[in-house]
Amino acid sequence: MRDDPRLPFSPRFWRSPLRGPWFTSVLGLVLLVGITVLFVTGLVSYAAYNPDLSPVNDKTPDKGVLGFYLFAWPTSPHWLYRLTQGLHVTLGITLIPVLLAKLWSVVPRLFALPPARSLTHALERLSLVLLVGGGLFEFVTGVLNVQLDYVFPGSFYVLHFYGAWVFFAAFVAHALLKTPTALRNLRRSREERNDLVSPAPAEPTVSRRGALWFVGGGSLLLFSTTVGQSFDWLRRTALLAPHGGADPGTGPNGFQINKTAAYAGIDPAETSEDAWRLVITGRTGTVRLSRAQLDELPSHSAALPIACVEGWSTSDQWWRGVRLRDLAALVGYDGDPPDLFVESLQRHGAFRRAALRANQVADPRSLLALYVNGEELSPDHGHPARIIVPAAPGVLNTKWVARLTFGDL
């Protein structure tokens, strides 16, 4: 079996002259940097959801020690989540050709016999299986979440979070074993023969450097057709991004949305001037305010973007409404406001309820917004009122707000 060139267990089955330690090392070092950035920005994104604040924010409640790094998410700079999550998604998509090329370059090792020559070799092979499987799983689930609003069975948050830790543990082990060798391979002037080099190579049709240019070109293409979803002036170039292309409408409310009023199950009768009331609960009891009464309260404005976990974001929009800390004062919190629990009228979709930390409530730019860009909120943007908080993930900027509860959560 091992000597039959018709079977993948034979070294002679793999005839590409491109495979070799130099080609694999270049790809591996690119992934070493890129995947490290992906992992860090992914953890940062999870922290931005404030999962330790309230169970409604925590989509991985059994994370245990894996949540050791969590911290209170800041409100400055106001574009922080727009930057970190845009980098996470755009870099992940950009690295797909590099990942596929790297897997192709080492595929003969997956069929090498015997499966384990020693305990050390067995551990290395196991880490390779976890590395390959984990890498494919993370990239596939991430792309599905970005492109198709997630169609993978099970919770994206749970699967992607735990998958990331398994994958990165295997990645670190593999990097510790292979990085010194990869650096030596890059310094060598000649390609040395090893198990990646075919003993019976076919005639080359492209050089190894040419193949790297091909991979780099694929990454550049994916980058250029994705990155625009984070910049209004480049959005039409984001051909591979769901929120690329033209704006979804015209006028002050004509910017990107993730969840329409129809999808969320919003009944227009509930949001009418006569029917809708904002219920605010706190230390001194409960206050109910109509939309007209909210308009009579002191009004403030803030220029803030909407940035979502799928990597897309808007430019800064001008929001106007009542400061959250002023609403807290109405129910007994004249000094530093406490944490806030927000409830929406929406019936479908995640984050019908969300929690905000005290530092987010206290920020003077944090609003219960009634207007955007000089016009009343449209139904799809959260009419009659929505939360807008600097640097928060889009899902924490709750739309169609019905109730605000200030105090310990």
Summary of the structure (lengths in Angstrom):
residues: 409
radius of gyration: 25.9
end to end distance: 63.9
largest distance: 84.4
contacts: 1289
relative contact order: 0.14
helix: 45%
strand: 12%
